[in-house]
Amino acid sequence: MQLGAHVSSSGGIHTAIDRIEAIGGESVQIFTQSPRTWRPTNHDPANFERFKERRMEAGIGAVVCHALYLLNLASPDEDIYKKSVDTLKNTVDVACAIDADAVVFHVGSHLGSGFEAGLERVVPALTEALTRCSETTWLCMENSAGAGDTIGRSLEELAALYEALDRHPRLGICLDSCHLYVSGYDVTDAAELDRVVKDVDRLIGLDRLRCLHVNDSKAPLGSNLDRHENIGDGLLGEELGVFLAQPKLRGLPALLEVPGAGHGPDAEQVRKLKELYARATKRSARKPGTTARRPAARGTRG
């Protein structure tokens, strides 16, 4: 498993590699622009090349770009919808320029108009964005915590989007441990997690699962509250290792999105993640019949 974290790209997109290397990560996630504004960053093309050079030098595995949290591809508001579509397309363009493996995004909320009405907004938006993807850079839908009228709160909702987009060859998913837990999937229970993995394979396909977000939770099971907590400090605690050690997930990049000491994931959180993973896989290795998923070579899919 490629254990990594979300880091800042302030000062130039290439600086994210310096930051993830400094805290000991093996994979990285970034925003391609300020997460607090709709205005895209005007990147210097030279920084794209520097990013790729530094990635090779540092030996960083998967690179994931996270689209803005402001996005709402299901919004009935035309202004928000247009900004969302344009921003997602820009994120994909930047991700392709740095050879990122995925653009992860939250689908958004139908704001009371209903799932089917939301689907009618989301599908053409994603169709546009998918045309800009490359063989290397995919779009990955992230499961939501399930608050309000958000779309993607269940595997079935993600599968409905996947089918509505005709199983597009560059459309994948990202699973967040905290979001799964608070939307009712107990990822601390090995048998239930096995069922989740089987359902992913049945409904969408494990080859479409491209990355993981590994976050502890402040909020209880089924609460629908999106409250990330540092490794070991939340309600999942040591049992977050069940998620990390699931054999069919082990070949994937696993990225932290935790508060750290107040400014996001840091070296201590990466160290704790690595230690938790080591303990969990050691326990799992004692159990008969466990086989790890083989990591895909960079640039390959499936």
C-alpha positions as CSV (number, residue, x, y, z in Angstrom):
1,M,0.0,0.0,0.0
2,Q,1.3,3.5,-0.9
3,L,0.8,5.4,2.3
4,G,0.6,9.2,1.8
5,A,-1.2,12.4,2.6
6,H,-2.9,15.5,1.3
7,V,-0.4,18.4,1.3
8,S,-0.3,22.0,0.3
9,S,0.9,23.1,-3.1
10,S,1.4,26.8,-2.0
11,G,4.3,28.4,-3.7
12,G,4.0,26.3,-6.9
13,I,2.5,23.0,-7.6
14,H,5.9,21.3,-7.6
15,T,6.5,22.2,-4.0
16,A,3.9,19.5,-3.0
17,I,6.6,16.9,-3.7
18,D,9.0,18.6,-1.4
19,R,6.3,18.6,1.3
20,I,5.3,14.9,1.0
21,E,8.9,13.8,0.8
22,A,9.7,15.8,4.0
23,I,6.9,14.0,6.0
24,G,7.7,10.6,4.7
25,G,4.8,9.9,2.4
26,E,4.8,7.5,-0.5
27,S,1.9,9.0,-2.4
28,V,0.4,12.5,-2.5
29,Q,-2.9,14.3,-2.9
30,I,-3.1,18.1,-3.7
31,F,-5.5,20.8,-4.6
32,T,-4.7,22.4,-8.0
33,Q,-6.0,25.8,-6.8
34,S,-7.0,27.5,-3.6
35,P,-9.8,25.5,-2.0
36,R,-11.5,28.7,-0.8
37,T,-12.2,30.3,-4.2
38,W,-13.6,29.5,-7.6
39,R,-10.7,31.2,-9.3
40,P,-8.3,28.7,-10.9
41,T,-4.6,29.1,-10.4
42,N,-2.6,30.3,-13.4
43,H,0.2,27.7,-13.2
44,D,3.6,28.3,-14.8
45,P,4.0,25.4,-17.2
46,A,7.6,25.0,-16.1
47,N,6.3,24.0,-12.7
48,F,4.4,21.1,-14.3
49,E,7.7,19.7,-15.6
50,R,9.4,20.4,-12.3
51,F,6.6,18.5,-10.5
52,K,7.2,15.4,-12.7
53,E,11.0,15.7,-12.2
54,R,10.7,16.0,-8.4
55,R,8.2,13.1,-8.3
56,M,10.8,10.8,-10.0
57,E,13.6,12.1,-7.8
58,A,11.6,11.5,-4.6
59,G,10.2,8.2,-5.7
60,I,6.6,9.3,-5.0
61,G,4.1,6.7,-6.3
62,A,0.5,7.8,-6.9
63,V,-0.5,11.4,-7.4
64,V,-4.1,12.4,-6.8
65,C,-5.6,15.8,-7.4
66,H,-8.7,16.7,-5.3
67,A,-11.3,18.9,-6.8
68,L,-12.7,21.8,-4.8
69,Y,-15.1,21.1,-2.0
70,L,-17.2,24.0,-3.4
71,L,-18.2,21.8,-6.4
72,N,-21.8,20.8,-6.8
73,L,-22.4,19.0,-10.0
74,A,-26.0,18.3,-9.1
75,S,-26.9,21.9,-8.2
76,P,-30.2,23.2,-9.7
77,D,-28.6,26.7,-9.5
78,E,-27.2,27.5,-13.0
79,D,-24.4,29.8,-11.7
80,I,-23.1,27.2,-9.2
81,Y,-23.5,24.4,-11.7
82,K,-21.5,26.3,-14.4
83,K,-18.7,27.2,-12.0
84,S,-18.6,23.6,-10.8
85,V,-18.3,22.1,-14.3
86,D,-15.7,24.7,-15.4
87,T,-13.6,24.1,-12.2
88,L,-13.7,20.4,-12.6
89,K,-12.6,20.6,-16.2
90,N,-9.7,22.9,-15.1
91,T,-8.7,20.5,-12.4
92,V,-8.6,17.6,-14.9
93,D,-6.5,19.7,-17.3
94,V,-3.9,20.5,-14.5
95,A,-4.0,16.9,-13.3
96,C,-3.2,15.6,-16.9
97,A,-0.4,18.2,-17.2
98,I,1.4,16.7,-14.1
99,D,0.5,13.0,-15.0
100,A,-1.7,12.6,-12.0
101,D,-3.3,9.2,-11.6
102,A,-6.7,10.6,-10.6
103,V,-8.9,13.5,-9.9
104,V,-11.1,12.8,-6.9
105,F,-14.3,14.8,-6.4
106,H,-17.4,14.9,-4.4
107,V,-20.5,14.7,-6.6
108,G,-22.5,17.3,-4.7
109,S,-26.1,17.7,-3.5
110,H,-29.4,17.7,-5.3
111,L,-30.6,20.2,-2.7
112,G,-34.0,18.6,-2.4
113,S,-34.7,18.1,-6.1
114,G,-34.3,14.3,-5.7
115,F,-31.7,11.8,-6.8
116,E,-33.0,11.3,-10.3
117,A,-33.1,15.1,-10.9
118,G,-29.5,15.4,-9.5
119,L,-28.4,12.6,-11.8
120,E,-29.7,14.5,-14.8
121,R,-27.3,17.4,-13.9
122,V,-24.3,15.3,-12.9
123,V,-24.2,13.0,-16.0
124,P,-23.6,15.7,-18.7
125,A,-21.1,17.5,-16.3
126,L,-19.0,14.4,-15.9
127,T,-19.3,13.5,-19.6
128,E,-17.6,16.9,-20.4
129,A,-14.9,16.3,-17.8
130,L,-14.2,12.7,-18.9
131,T,-13.5,13.8,-22.4
132,R,-10.5,15.7,-21.0
133,C,-9.1,12.7,-19.1
134,S,-6.1,10.7,-20.3
135,E,-5.2,7.1,-20.1
136,T,-3.2,8.0,-17.1
137,T,-5.5,10.5,-15.4
138,W,-8.9,9.2,-14.3
139,L,-11.9,10.8,-12.7
140,C,-12.8,9.2,-9.3
141,M,-16.1,9.7,-7.5
142,E,-15.7,9.7,-3.7
143,N,-18.3,8.3,-1.4
144,S,-19.9,10.9,0.7
145,A,-20.7,11.0,4.5
146,G,-24.4,11.1,3.6
147,A,-25.4,14.4,5.1
148,G,-28.4,16.3,3.7
149,D,-29.1,15.6,0.0
150,T,-25.6,14.6,-1.0
151,I,-25.2,12.1,-3.8
152,G,-22.8,9.2,-3.4
153,R,-23.7,8.2,0.2
154,S,-24.0,4.5,-0.8
155,L,-22.2,2.1,-3.1
156,E,-25.6,1.8,-4.9
157,E,-25.6,5.5,-5.7
158,L,-22.1,5.5,-7.0
159,A,-23.0,2.5,-9.1
160,A,-26.0,4.3,-10.5
161,L,-23.7,7.1,-11.7
162,Y,-21.3,4.6,-13.1
163,E,-24.0,2.9,-15.1
164,A,-25.5,6.3,-16.2
165,L,-22.1,7.2,-17.7
166,D,-22.0,3.9,-19.6
167,R,-19.2,2.5,-17.5
168,H,-16.8,5.1,-19.0
169,P,-13.3,3.6,-19.2
170,R,-11.7,6.5,-17.3
171,L,-14.3,6.7,-14.5
172,G,-13.4,5.2,-11.1
173,I,-14.1,5.6,-7.4
174,C,-12.3,6.6,-4.2
175,L,-13.4,5.2,-0.9
176,D,-13.0,7.2,2.3
177,S,-12.9,5.2,5.6
178,C,-14.5,7.9,7.7
179,H,-17.3,8.5,5.1
180,L,-18.0,4.8,4.9
181,Y,-18.2,4.6,8.7
182,V,-20.5,7.5,9.2
183,S,-22.8,6.5,6.3
184,G,-23.4,3.2,8.0
185,Y,-20.6,0.8,6.8
186,D,-18.7,-0.5,9.8
187,V,-15.2,-0.7,8.3
188,T,-13.8,-1.8,11.7
189,D,-15.6,-5.2,11.3
190,A,-13.7,-7.5,9.0
191,A,-16.7,-9.5,7.9
192,E,-18.7,-6.3,7.1
193,L,-15.7,-4.8,5.3
194,D,-15.4,-8.0,3.2
195,R,-19.1,-7.5,2.2
196,V,-18.3,-3.9,1.2
197,V,-15.4,-5.0,-1.0
198,K,-17.6,-7.7,-2.6
199,D,-20.3,-5.2,-3.2
200,V,-17.8,-2.8,-4.9
201,D,-16.7,-5.6,-7.1
202,R,-20.2,-6.7,-7.9
203,L,-21.7,-3.2,-8.5
204,I,-18.7,-1.4,-10.1
205,G,-15.6,-3.6,-10.2
206,L,-12.5,-3.5,-8.0
207,D,-10.5,-2.5,-11.0
208,R,-12.3,0.9,-10.8
209,L,-11.3,1.4,-7.2
210,R,-8.2,3.7,-7.7
211,C,-7.4,5.2,-4.3
212,L,-8.4,5.3,-0.6
213,H,-8.8,8.1,1.9
214,V,-7.7,6.8,5.3
215,N,-9.2,9.0,8.0
216,D,-10.3,8.2,11.6
217,S,-13.7,9.7,12.6
218,K,-14.9,11.9,15.4
219,A,-18.5,11.0,14.6
220,P,-20.2,7.7,15.3
221,L,-21.3,4.9,13.0
222,G,-24.2,5.9,10.8
223,S,-24.3,9.6,12.0
224,N,-23.7,11.1,8.5
225,L,-21.4,13.6,10.0
226,D,-18.2,14.3,8.1
227,R,-15.7,14.8,11.0
228,H,-12.2,13.5,10.3
229,E,-9.9,12.7,13.2
230,N,-6.2,12.0,13.5
231,I,-5.0,8.4,13.3
232,G,-5.7,6.6,16.6
233,D,-7.6,9.5,18.2
234,G,-11.1,8.8,16.8
235,L,-13.8,6.2,17.1
236,L,-12.2,3.8,14.7
237,G,-8.9,3.8,16.6
238,E,-6.8,0.7,16.3
239,E,-9.5,-0.9,14.3
240,L,-8.9,1.4,11.4
241,G,-6.2,-1.2,10.7
242,V,-9.0,-3.6,9.5
243,F,-9.6,-1.2,6.6
244,L,-5.8,-0.9,5.9
245,A,-5.2,-4.6,6.0
246,Q,-8.1,-5.8,3.8
247,P,-6.2,-7.9,1.3
248,K,-8.0,-6.6,-1.8
249,L,-7.2,-3.0,-0.9
250,R,-3.5,-3.3,-0.2
251,G,-2.2,-2.4,-3.6
252,L,-3.8,1.1,-3.6
253,P,-2.6,4.5,-2.6
254,A,-4.0,5.4,0.9
255,L,-4.1,9.1,1.7
256,L,-4.5,10.9,4.9
257,E,-6.9,13.9,5.2
258,V,-6.6,14.5,8.9
259,P,-6.1,17.7,10.9
260,G,-2.7,16.9,12.2
261,A,-1.5,19.6,14.7
262,G,-3.9,22.0,13.0
263,H,-2.5,22.4,9.5
264,G,-3.3,19.1,7.9
265,P,-1.4,15.8,7.8
266,D,2.2,15.9,9.1
267,A,5.2,13.7,9.7
268,E,3.7,12.3,13.0
269,Q,0.4,11.3,11.3
270,V,2.3,9.6,8.4
271,R,4.4,7.8,11.0
272,K,1.3,6.7,12.9
273,L,-0.3,5.5,9.7
274,K,2.7,3.4,8.8
275,E,2.9,1.9,12.2
276,L,-0.9,1.1,12.2
277,Y,-0.5,-0.5,8.8
278,A,2.4,-2.6,9.9
279,R,0.5,-3.9,13.0
280,A,-2.6,-4.5,11.0
281,T,-0.9,-6.4,8.2
282,K,1.1,-8.5,10.7
283,R,-2.2,-9.5,12.4
284,S,-3.8,-10.2,9.0
285,A,-0.8,-12.4,7.9
286,R,-1.5,-14.8,10.8
287,K,-5.0,-15.5,9.4
288,P,-5.2,-18.2,6.7
289,G,-6.4,-17.5,3.2
290,T,-5.4,-13.8,3.0
291,T,-3.9,-12.7,-0.4
292,A,-2.9,-9.2,-1.1
293,R,-4.0,-7.4,-4.2
294,R,-1.1,-6.9,-6.6
295,P,-0.3,-3.2,-7.1
296,A,-0.9,-2.0,-10.7
297,A,2.2,-0.7,-12.4
298,R,2.1,3.1,-12.8
299,G,0.3,4.1,-15.9
300,T,-1.7,0.8,-16.2
301,R,-5.3,0.3,-15.3
302,G,-7.1,-2.7,-14.0
